[in-house]
């Protein structure tokens, strides 16, 4: 709800109270004795006109979490979800990422039918199975990882994209399996593997089964490397937890988008644990580039050309 919605509701409520007071007879006087009150001077608030909440579509505006600029959502989408004021890279839905990256008409999705099982019958505020069903209905896909093949400026690649909109891009059994299958596909077809990460980490609804995917995905990339394959990971905002601690950090080349939050535990948890103030920009892509954890920071608008150059170099 916007501030204008709150103000509009307050004005309506105030008008309703005023009408009710006007209709009440004055105490101690009969109806015939009521005198008409002089018109009140119109105040500033009463002169303003607000659109009622029911007439205002929701989600038209949002605030940049970097510079605080209020952005018209349509303008943000037209600019590839980049803040027009400071260039901050907003999280990009998985399928939008694919459409922006690949040559038109070259995308072929693979392994789309794989879906999670509630092996532990896990329940917190609601059963895990119900959370999965809700995520499937909301996103129109069966899991957080979208996998397939396509071309980047004519270079064929195997592509794996984590979608943060599906349970925070968390890694469970199916995500781990699809990463392994994508690596096998890259070996089989002799093409590079490119992965995009946007994740809160391991999916703890699956317990130790989710943690096992850390070893599984690393082993799959080791097999790809042993077979002479080439892999690139592009870390986007945010990449955290078990995803950072596994396949995202062991590819041949590690790229990141500007300003991306990258780490294992969150900065607040770390600061509380070690009881020290963290350096400025801690766990942001620029800080990690300086420390040697990533190889380069590439703006979203330059990713296609950069990936094409890296693929050519690796041939």
C-alpha contacts under 8 A as a table, 3 or more apart, distances in Angstrom:
res1	aa1	res2	aa2	distance
1	X	5	X	6.07
1	X	6	X	7.32
1	X	58	X	7.30
2	X	5	X	5.15
2	X	6	X	6.67
3	X	6	X	5.12
3	X	7	X	6.24
4	X	7	X	5.07
4	X	8	X	5.96
4	X	50	X	6.79
4	X	51	X	7.74
5	X	8	X	5.06
5	X	9	X	6.18
5	X	50	X	7.81
5	X	51	X	7.53
5	X	52	X	6.67
5	X	53	X	5.36
6	X	9	X	5.24
6	X	10	X	6.17
7	X	10	X	4.98
7	X	11	X	6.15
7	X	50	X	7.38
8	X	11	X	5.17
8	X	12	X	6.28
8	X	49	X	7.87
8	X	50	X	5.15
8	X	51	X	6.51
8	X	52	X	5.87
8	X	53	X	7.33
9	X	12	X	5.10
9	X	13	X	6.07
9	X	52	X	7.19
9	X	53	X	7.67
10	X	13	X	5.08
10	X	14	X	6.06
11	X	14	X	5.06
11	X	15	X	6.12
11	X	45	X	7.79
11	X	46	X	7.44
12	X	15	X	5.11
12	X	16	X	6.18
13	X	16	X	5.09
13	X	17	X	6.33
14	X	17	X	5.20
14	X	18	X	6.22
15	X	18	X	5.06
15	X	19	X	6.20
16	X	19	X	5.16
16	X	20	X	6.29
17	X	20	X	5.11
17	X	21	X	6.26
18	X	21	X	5.16
18	X	22	X	6.19
19	X	22	X	5.06
19	X	23	X	6.33
20	X	23	X	5.24
20	X	24	X	6.53
21	X	24	X	5.30
22	X	25	X	7.80
25	X	29	X	7.50
25	X	30	X	7.58
25	X	31	X	6.59
25	X	34	X	7.18
26	X	29	X	5.84
26	X	30	X	7.77
26	X	34	X	6.84
29	X	33	X	5.89
29	X	34	X	6.71
30	X	33	X	5.22
30	X	34	X	6.67
31	X	34	X	5.51
42	X	46	X	6.33
42	X	47	X	6.89
43	X	46	X	5.39
43	X	47	X	6.50
44	X	47	X	5.28
44	X	48	X	6.75
45	X	48	X	5.41
46	X	49	X	7.70
51	X	55	X	6.34
51	X	56	X	6.63
52	X	55	X	5.39
52	X	56	X	6.62
53	X	56	X	5.26
53	X	57	X	7.94
54	X	57	X	7.56
57	X	60	X	6.81
59	X	62	X	7.09
59	X	73	X	7.46
60	X	72	X	6.08
60	X	73	X	5.43
60	X	74	X	7.56
61	X	70	X	6.55
61	X	71	X	5.52
61	X	72	X	4.71
61	X	73	X	5.28
62	X	70	X	5.60
62	X	71	X	5.42
62	X	72	X	6.76
62	X	73	X	6.57
63	X	68	X	5.55
63	X	69	X	5.51
63	X	70	X	4.36
63	X	71	X	5.96
64	X	67	X	5.73
64	X	68	X	4.74
64	X	69	X	5.26
64	X	70	X	6.38
64	X	71	X	7.09
64	X	83	X	6.71
64	X	88	X	7.49
65	X	68	X	5.63
66	X	86	X	7.73
66	X	88	X	6.49
67	X	85	X	7.72
67	X	86	X	6.58
69	X	85	X	6.98
71	X	75	X	7.31
71	X	76	X	6.78
71	X	83	X	7.52
71	X	84	X	7.92
72	X	75	X	5.43
72	X	76	X	6.41
73	X	76	X	4.99
73	X	77	X	6.29
74	X	77	X	5.19
74	X	78	X	6.26
75	X	78	X	5.10
75	X	79	X	6.36
76	X	79	X	5.25
76	X	80	X	6.59
76	X	81	X	4.85
76	X	82	X	6.12
76	X	83	X	6.43
76	X	84	X	7.20
77	X	80	X	5.26
77	X	81	X	5.00
77	X	82	X	7.87
78	X	81	X	7.18
79	X	82	X	5.65
79	X	83	X	7.78
79	X	84	X	7.45
81	X	89	X	6.42
81	X	90	X	5.49
81	X	91	X	7.49
81	X	92	X	6.79
82	X	87	X	5.28
82	X	88	X	5.55
82	X	89	X	4.91
82	X	90	X	6.09
83	X	86	X	5.68
83	X	87	X	4.56
83	X	88	X	5.01
83	X	89	X	6.69
83	X	90	X	7.49
84	X	87	X	5.78
88	X	258	X	7.24
88	X	259	X	6.83
89	X	237	X	7.53
89	X	257	X	7.19
89	X	258	X	6.78
89	X	259	X	7.13
89	X	260	X	7.66
89	X	300	X	7.65
90	X	237	X	7.22
91	X	164	X	7.63
91	X	198	X	7.64
91	X	236	X	7.34
91	X	237	X	5.92
91	X	238	X	7.67
92	X	96	X	6.55
92	X	97	X	6.12
92	X	163	X	7.96
93	X	96	X	5.32
93	X	97	X	6.19
93	X	163	X	5.77
93	X	164	X	6.94
93	X	165	X	6.67
94	X	97	X	5.07
94	X	98	X	6.43
94	X	146	X	7.09
94	X	161	X	6.01
94	X	162	X	6.32
94	X	163	X	4.54
94	X	164	X	7.59
95	X	98	X	5.01
95	X	99	X	6.22
95	X	146	X	7.90
95	X	163	X	8.00
96	X	99	X	5.11
96	X	100	X	6.10
97	X	100	X	5.17
97	X	101	X	6.09
97	X	161	X	7.92
98	X	101	X	5.18
98	X	102	X	5.94
98	X	107	X	7.97
98	X	161	X	7.79
99	X	102	X	5.84
99	X	103	X	7.87
99	X	104	X	7.37
101	X	152	X	6.73
101	X	303	X	7.55
101	X	304	X	6.04
102	X	106	X	6.98
102	X	107	X	7.05
102	X	150	X	6.23
102	X	151	X	5.49
102	X	152	X	5.00
102	X	153	X	7.45
102	X	304	X	7.88
103	X	106	X	5.89
103	X	107	X	7.86
103	X	150	X	7.33
103	X	151	X	5.52
103	X	152	X	5.68
103	X	153	X	6.22
103	X	154	X	7.30
104	X	107	X	7.54
106	X	149	X	7.69
106	X	150	X	4.84
106	X	151	X	5.85
107	X	148	X	7.05
107	X	149	X	5.83
107	X	150	X	4.48
107	X	151	X	7.36
108	X	148	X	5.45
108	X	149	X	5.30
108	X	150	X	6.30
109	X	112	X	6.73
109	X	146	X	7.47
109	X	147	X	5.86
109	X	148	X	4.12
109	X	149	X	6.53
110	X	147	X	5.60
110	X	148	X	4.57
110	X	149	X	7.57
111	X	114	X	6.04
111	X	147	X	6.82
111	X	148	X	7.65
111	X	178	X	7.08
112	X	141	X	7.71
112	X	142	X	7.01
112	X	146	X	7.26
112	X	147	X	7.40
113	X	142	X	6.91
114	X	142	X	6.99
114	X	143	X	7.54
114	X	174	X	6.56
115	X	142	X	5.58
115	X	143	X	6.20
115	X	174	X	6.31
116	X	132	X	7.72
116	X	142	X	7.99
116	X	143	X	7.39
116	X	172	X	7.76
116	X	173	X	6.91
116	X	174	X	5.91
117	X	129	X	7.53
118	X	121	X	5.20
118	X	122	X	6.83
118	X	128	X	6.56
118	X	129	X	5.86
118	X	206	X	7.32
119	X	122	X	7.89
119	X	206	X	7.42
120	X	206	X	6.65
120	X	207	X	7.87
121	X	127	X	7.22
121	X	128	X	7.05
121	X	129	X	7.75
122	X	127	X	5.96
122	X	128	X	5.51
122	X	205	X	6.13
122	X	206	X	7.47
123	X	126	X	5.39
123	X	127	X	4.16
123	X	128	X	5.74
124	X	127	X	6.47
124	X	128	X	7.76
126	X	130	X	6.93
126	X	131	X	7.31
127	X	130	X	5.39
127	X	131	X	6.67
128	X	131	X	5.03
128	X	132	X	6.31
128	X	205	X	6.60
129	X	132	X	5.16
129	X	133	X	6.31
130	X	133	X	5.01
130	X	134	X	6.16
131	X	134	X	5.12
131	X	135	X	6.20
132	X	135	X	5.12
132	X	136	X	6.15
133	X	136	X	5.12
133	X	137	X	6.29
134	X	137	X	5.23
134	X	138	X	6.14
135	X	138	X	5.08
135	X	139	X	6.02
135	X	166	X	5.70
135	X	167	X	6.70
136	X	139	X	5.43
136	X	140	X	5.38
136	X	141	X	5.37
136	X	142	X	5.32
136	X	143	X	7.22
136	X	166	X	7.65
137	X	140	X	5.44
137	X	141	X	7.63
139	X	165	X	7.13
139	X	166	X	6.69
141	X	144	X	7.74
143	X	146	X	7.37
143	X	166	X	6.80
143	X	174	X	7.18
143	X	175	X	7.22
144	X	162	X	5.65
144	X	163	X	5.23
144	X	164	X	7.09
144	X	165	X	7.64
144	X	166	X	4.99
144	X	167	X	7.10
144	X	168	X	7.96
144	X	169	X	5.21
144	X	170	X	6.86
144	X	171	X	7.64
144	X	175	X	6.75
145	X	160	X	6.58
145	X	161	X	5.57
145	X	162	X	4.50
145	X	163	X	6.17
145	X	169	X	7.38
145	X	175	X	5.64
145	X	178	X	7.24
146	X	160	X	5.72
146	X	161	X	5.19
146	X	162	X	6.40
146	X	163	X	7.40
147	X	158	X	7.66
147	X	159	X	5.69
147	X	160	X	4.44
147	X	161	X	6.44
147	X	178	X	7.02
147	X	182	X	6.87
148	X	158	X	5.87
148	X	159	X	5.40
148	X	160	X	6.67
148	X	182	X	7.42
149	X	156	X	7.12
149	X	157	X	5.66
149	X	158	X	4.48
149	X	159	X	5.58
150	X	156	X	5.57
150	X	157	X	5.68
150	X	158	X	6.75
150	X	159	X	7.24
151	X	154	X	5.19
151	X	155	X	5.02
151	X	156	X	4.27
151	X	157	X	6.01
152	X	155	X	5.02
152	X	156	X	6.42
152	X	157	X	7.31
152	X	304	X	6.35
152	X	307	X	7.60
152	X	308	X	6.42
153	X	304	X	7.13
153	X	305	X	7.61
153	X	308	X	6.55
155	X	308	X	6.72
155	X	311	X	7.54
156	X	191	X	6.46
156	X	192	X	7.64
157	X	186	X	7.55
157	X	191	X	5.41
157	X	192	X	5.17
157	X	193	X	5.89
157	X	194	X	6.81
158	X	182	X	6.46
158	X	183	X	7.91
158	X	185	X	7.06
158	X	186	X	5.80
158	X	191	X	6.59
158	X	192	X	6.16
158	X	193	X	4.74
158	X	194	X	6.20
159	X	182	X	7.32
159	X	193	X	5.96
159	X	194	X	5.03
159	X	195	X	5.82
160	X	179	X	6.98
160	X	182	X	6.97
160	X	193	X	7.77
160	X	194	X	6.44
160	X	195	X	4.70
160	X	196	X	6.39
161	X	195	X	5.72
161	X	196	X	4.74
161	X	197	X	6.37
162	X	169	X	5.56
162	X	196	X	6.12
162	X	197	X	5.21
162	X	198	X	5.66
162	X	199	X	6.97
163	X	166	X	5.87
163	X	168	X	7.39
163	X	169	X	5.13
163	X	197	X	7.87
163	X	198	X	6.42
163	X	199	X	7.64
164	X	167	X	6.63
164	X	168	X	4.31
164	X	169	X	3.98
164	X	170	X	7.59
164	X	198	X	5.53
164	X	199	X	5.76
164	X	200	X	7.94
165	X	168	X	5.65
165	X	169	X	6.52
166	X	169	X	5.50
166	X	170	X	7.69
167	X	170	X	6.02
168	X	198	X	7.80
168	X	199	X	5.60
168	X	200	X	5.56
169	X	198	X	6.01
169	X	199	X	4.27
169	X	200	X	6.26
169	X	201	X	7.44
170	X	199	X	5.44
170	X	200	X	5.60
170	X	201	X	5.13
170	X	202	X	5.30
170	X	203	X	4.94
171	X	174	X	7.63
171	X	175	X	5.30
171	X	176	X	6.53
171	X	199	X	7.78
171	X	201	X	6.14
171	X	202	X	4.59
171	X	203	X	5.15
171	X	210	X	6.44
171	X	213	X	7.46
171	X	242	X	7.74
171	X	243	X	7.02
172	X	175	X	5.45
172	X	176	X	6.28
172	X	202	X	6.30
172	X	203	X	5.17
172	X	204	X	7.90
172	X	206	X	6.52
172	X	209	X	7.17
172	X	210	X	4.50
172	X	211	X	7.86
172	X	213	X	6.91
173	X	176	X	5.24
173	X	177	X	6.11
173	X	206	X	7.84
173	X	209	X	6.57
173	X	210	X	5.78
173	X	213	X	6.45
174	X	177	X	4.97
174	X	178	X	6.05
175	X	178	X	5.17
175	X	179	X	6.22
176	X	179	X	5.24
176	X	180	X	6.36
176	X	213	X	4.96
176	X	214	X	7.51
176	X	216	X	6.73
176	X	217	X	5.88
177	X	180	X	5.12
177	X	181	X	6.14
177	X	213	X	7.77
177	X	216	X	7.98
177	X	217	X	7.78
178	X	181	X	4.88
178	X	182	X	5.96
179	X	182	X	5.07
179	X	183	X	6.29
179	X	217	X	6.22
179	X	220	X	7.70
180	X	183	X	5.16
180	X	184	X	6.28
180	X	216	X	7.29
180	X	217	X	5.78
180	X	220	X	5.15
180	X	221	X	7.56
181	X	184	X	4.98
181	X	185	X	6.05
182	X	185	X	4.95
182	X	186	X	6.22
182	X	193	X	7.31
183	X	186	X	5.10
183	X	187	X	6.41
183	X	193	X	6.61
183	X	220	X	6.17
183	X	221	X	6.34
183	X	224	X	6.06
184	X	187	X	5.10
184	X	188	X	6.11
184	X	220	X	7.50
184	X	224	X	7.11
185	X	188	X	5.02
185	X	189	X	6.08
186	X	189	X	5.41
186	X	190	X	5.56
186	X	191	X	4.96
186	X	192	X	5.92
186	X	193	X	5.88
186	X	224	X	7.55
186	X	229	X	7.26
187	X	190	X	5.07
187	X	191	X	6.80
187	X	224	X	6.13
187	X	227	X	6.80
187	X	229	X	6.34
190	X	229	X	7.08
191	X	229	X	7.27
191	X	230	X	7.66
192	X	229	X	6.37
192	X	230	X	4.95
192	X	231	X	5.68
192	X	232	X	7.84
192	X	311	X	7.14
193	X	229	X	7.98
193	X	230	X	6.37
193	X	231	X	4.67
193	X	232	X	6.33
194	X	231	X	5.83
194	X	232	X	4.82
194	X	233	X	5.86
194	X	234	X	7.68
195	X	231	X	7.91
195	X	232	X	6.26
195	X	233	X	4.72
195	X	234	X	6.16
195	X	248	X	7.94
196	X	233	X	5.84
196	X	234	X	4.82
196	X	235	X	5.95
196	X	236	X	6.93
197	X	233	X	7.37
197	X	234	X	6.42
197	X	235	X	5.07
197	X	236	X	5.83
197	X	238	X	7.93
197	X	239	X	6.06
197	X	243	X	7.75
197	X	248	X	7.01
198	X	235	X	6.83
198	X	236	X	5.48
198	X	237	X	5.87
198	X	238	X	5.23
198	X	239	X	4.94
198	X	240	X	7.93
199	X	238	X	6.03
199	X	239	X	4.96
199	X	240	X	5.98
199	X	241	X	7.78
199	X	243	X	6.88
200	X	238	X	7.13
200	X	239	X	6.46
200	X	240	X	5.21
200	X	241	X	5.99
200	X	243	X	7.79
201	X	239	X	7.46
201	X	240	X	5.36
201	X	241	X	3.94
201	X	242	X	4.56
201	X	243	X	5.06
201	X	244	X	7.33
202	X	210	X	5.77
202	X	211	X	6.35
202	X	241	X	6.45
202	X	242	X	5.03
202	X	243	X	6.63
203	X	206	X	6.05
203	X	207	X	7.39
203	X	210	X	5.81
204	X	207	X	4.85
204	X	208	X	7.71
204	X	210	X	6.51
206	X	209	X	5.59
206	X	210	X	5.42
207	X	210	X	5.74
207	X	211	X	6.99
208	X	211	X	4.95
208	X	212	X	6.22
209	X	212	X	5.19
209	X	213	X	6.99
210	X	213	X	5.46
210	X	214	X	7.67
211	X	214	X	5.69
211	X	215	X	7.79
211	X	242	X	7.34
212	X	215	X	5.65
212	X	216	X	6.38
213	X	216	X	4.75
213	X	217	X	5.87
214	X	217	X	5.56
214	X	218	X	6.35
214	X	242	X	6.57
214	X	243	X	7.25
214	X	245	X	7.44
214	X	246	X	5.06
214	X	247	X	6.95
215	X	218	X	5.23
215	X	219	X	6.09
215	X	246	X	7.13
216	X	219	X	5.18
216	X	220	X	6.27
217	X	220	X	5.04
217	X	221	X	6.36
217	X	246	X	7.00
217	X	247	X	5.61
218	X	221	X	5.21
218	X	222	X	6.18
218	X	246	X	6.03
218	X	247	X	5.21
218	X	250	X	7.08
219	X	222	X	4.96
219	X	223	X	6.28
220	X	223	X	5.16
220	X	224	X	6.36
221	X	224	X	4.89
221	X	225	X	6.15
221	X	231	X	7.92
221	X	247	X	7.28
221	X	250	X	7.60
221	X	251	X	7.15
222	X	225	X	5.04
222	X	226	X	6.11
223	X	226	X	5.01
223	X	227	X	6.19
224	X	227	X	5.18
224	X	228	X	6.60
224	X	229	X	5.12
224	X	230	X	7.31
225	X	228	X	5.20
225	X	229	X	5.04
225	X	230	X	6.56
225	X	231	X	7.95
226	X	229	X	7.22
230	X	251	X	7.99
230	X	252	X	6.49
230	X	314	X	7.00
231	X	251	X	5.28
231	X	252	X	5.33
231	X	253	X	6.69
232	X	251	X	5.54
232	X	252	X	5.90
232	X	253	X	4.84
232	X	254	X	5.94
232	X	255	X	7.48
233	X	248	X	5.92
233	X	249	X	7.67
233	X	251	X	6.16
233	X	253	X	6.46
233	X	254	X	5.03
233	X	255	X	6.09
234	X	248	X	7.96
234	X	254	X	6.06
234	X	255	X	4.60
234	X	256	X	5.14
234	X	257	X	7.28
235	X	238	X	7.72
235	X	239	X	6.15
235	X	248	X	7.24
235	X	254	X	7.42
235	X	255	X	6.13
235	X	256	X	4.53
235	X	257	X	6.53
235	X	260	X	7.33
235	X	262	X	7.44
236	X	239	X	6.17
236	X	256	X	5.87
236	X	257	X	5.40
236	X	260	X	5.44
236	X	261	X	7.55
236	X	262	X	7.96
237	X	257	X	7.39
237	X	259	X	7.41
237	X	260	X	4.17
237	X	261	X	5.31
237	X	262	X	7.24
238	X	260	X	5.85
238	X	261	X	4.82
238	X	262	X	6.08
239	X	243	X	6.96
239	X	244	X	6.10
239	X	260	X	7.58
239	X	261	X	6.24
239	X	262	X	4.85
239	X	263	X	6.61
240	X	243	X	6.16
240	X	244	X	5.24
240	X	245	X	7.90
240	X	261	X	7.59
240	X	262	X	5.60
240	X	263	X	4.86
240	X	264	X	4.95
240	X	265	X	6.90
240	X	266	X	7.61
241	X	244	X	5.62
241	X	245	X	6.38
241	X	263	X	6.67
241	X	264	X	4.19
241	X	265	X	6.02
242	X	245	X	4.78
242	X	246	X	6.05
242	X	264	X	6.83
243	X	246	X	5.29
243	X	247	X	6.35
243	X	248	X	5.93
244	X	247	X	7.03
244	X	248	X	5.22
244	X	249	X	5.96
244	X	262	X	7.21
244	X	263	X	6.27
244	X	264	X	6.14
245	X	248	X	7.09
245	X	249	X	6.54
245	X	264	X	6.49
246	X	249	X	5.97
246	X	250	X	6.87
247	X	250	X	5.44
247	X	251	X	6.94
248	X	251	X	6.71
248	X	254	X	7.74
249	X	254	X	6.95
251	X	254	X	6.41
253	X	294	X	7.93
253	X	295	X	6.54
254	X	294	X	5.22
254	X	295	X	5.42
254	X	296	X	7.09
255	X	294	X	6.01
255	X	295	X	5.79
255	X	296	X	5.09
255	X	297	X	5.75
255	X	298	X	6.77
256	X	260	X	6.84
256	X	285	X	6.31
256	X	294	X	7.16
256	X	296	X	6.52
256	X	297	X	4.86
256	X	298	X	6.17
257	X	260	X	5.74
257	X	285	X	7.10
257	X	297	X	5.55
257	X	298	X	5.40
257	X	299	X	5.56
257	X	300	X	6.59
258	X	285	X	6.14
258	X	286	X	7.09
258	X	297	X	5.96
258	X	298	X	6.71
258	X	299	X	6.09
259	X	284	X	5.58
259	X	285	X	5.45
259	X	286	X	6.76
260	X	284	X	5.50
260	X	285	X	5.26
261	X	283	X	5.71
261	X	284	X	4.70
261	X	285	X	6.44
262	X	283	X	5.34
262	X	284	X	5.95
262	X	285	X	6.58
263	X	266	X	6.79
263	X	283	X	5.79
265	X	269	X	6.43
265	X	270	X	6.60
266	X	269	X	5.37
266	X	270	X	6.36
267	X	270	X	5.04
267	X	271	X	6.02
267	X	278	X	7.66
267	X	282	X	7.38
267	X	283	X	7.30
268	X	271	X	5.21
268	X	272	X	6.15
269	X	272	X	5.19
269	X	273	X	6.10
270	X	273	X	5.08
270	X	274	X	6.12
270	X	275	X	7.98
271	X	274	X	5.50
271	X	275	X	5.42
271	X	276	X	5.52
271	X	277	X	6.10
271	X	278	X	6.36
272	X	275	X	5.08
272	X	276	X	7.39
278	X	282	X	6.43
279	X	282	X	5.47
281	X	284	X	5.54
281	X	286	X	7.52
281	X	287	X	5.99
282	X	287	X	6.04
282	X	288	X	7.96
283	X	287	X	6.25
283	X	288	X	6.40
284	X	287	X	5.37
284	X	288	X	6.37
285	X	288	X	5.13
285	X	289	X	6.11
285	X	294	X	7.80
285	X	297	X	7.05
286	X	289	X	5.16
286	X	290	X	6.40
286	X	297	X	7.40
287	X	290	X	5.26
287	X	291	X	6.45
288	X	291	X	4.94
288	X	292	X	6.11
288	X	293	X	5.31
288	X	294	X	6.20
289	X	292	X	5.10
289	X	293	X	5.91
289	X	294	X	5.14
289	X	295	X	6.48
289	X	296	X	6.59
289	X	297	X	7.44
290	X	293	X	7.88
292	X	295	X	6.90
294	X	297	X	7.89
298	X	302	X	6.39
298	X	303	X	6.24
298	X	306	X	7.71
299	X	302	X	5.48
299	X	303	X	6.51
300	X	303	X	5.34
301	X	304	X	7.58
302	X	305	X	5.75
302	X	306	X	6.22
303	X	306	X	5.07
303	X	307	X	5.96
304	X	307	X	5.36
304	X	308	X	6.21
305	X	308	X	5.15
305	X	309	X	6.29
306	X	309	X	5.21
306	X	310	X	6.28
307	X	310	X	5.11
307	X	311	X	6.11
308	X	311	X	5.19
308	X	312	X	6.23
309	X	312	X	5.15
309	X	313	X	6.13
310	X	313	X	5.00
310	X	314	X	6.22
311	X	314	X	5.19
311	X	315	X	6.53
312	X	315	X	5.45
